[in-house]
Amino acid sequence: MASTGTHDTPGRFPAGARAFPHRDLTGIGHLERHEILFLLAEAEQWVELNRQPSKHCDELAGLTIINAFFENSTRTLLSFEIAGKRLGADVVNMHAAQSSVKKGETLIDTAITLNAMRADAIVIRHGSSGAVDLIASKVDCPVLNAGDGQHEHPTQALLDALALRHALEDRGEGSEDFTGLTVTICGDILHSRVARSNVLCLQALGASVRLCAPPALMPAGVEAIGAQPFHDFDAALDGADVAMMLRLQSERMSGQFIPSAREYHHLYGLTRERLERCAPDALVMHPGPMNRGVEIDSEVADMLDRSIITRQVEMGVAIRMACLDVLTRKARGVPGWNDGQWV
Ligand code: NCD
């Protein structure tokens, strides 16, 4: 597959900027705006490929990618696996439940073991914030964060941005960034790495972000990162262009954070009536997994003209292909690799 994005890209970078200077993708917080736009542009060729009957190419042939998942996952693990395979790499999945982690092996020993197997990229999901950075500091290959604790989930934010951009383009409202757009993210903000990565990504691309949660599920100081906090969902939705709903992450809660799922739905569930408060034609997003009838009603999640939830899943494969491709360019000696040497 011709990497058209690759050849078009140098012009997108500010004069003197290095193309993609990062070995790892551990968070959106490390990326400049033009680097986010670069990854989104790179993903377009993979969106195209993924819509063809034959979806295979050999860009990463001979490379080994290890997906090391220390937490459960459906769409993130599957889409990283599909992404690696479509690029022609050998992909191996390590599920912590069946690994030596259960026998007491430390994270550092696991990292050293993966490194000794000479992986060419390691994708990690872990329940502790910062675990991915720790592993990245111990290995010699690119490391991609597939979600670490309450910290970051960078490929989720990138795929959300790509899905949003495509949905806006389909309506003839497409532009390179999201200047002028208001996005309301509602749910368990306190425990959500998706919320954090999305705030950073959406703001870098010019959107205004409102965060809405019950007081117990709103972290302190969200204003400091430029987001506007709300406890009243109706006020948070007022005139918004996008409603992004998040699940209650019960597995991260110690103790009772909400009175009941029924009460939560009453105050913070996205219903058809509530959606009316948003801008006309506002879009609905959710990273999954959804708890229908709690944070979102089925009739809203399944609205063909408003919900872009399945498009988010589609874009997830393309974004992960782009990230694996870009981060392994140095090892493959491909022009435009991650040291900025455009040949
Ligand atoms: C999210 C995650 O794992 O952080 N899911 C995902 O990656 N699609 C959100 C969640 O688990 O609620």
Residues whose N, C-alpha, C, O or C-beta is under 5 A from the ligand:
A	BS01	NCD	T76 G147 V194 R247 P287 G288 P289
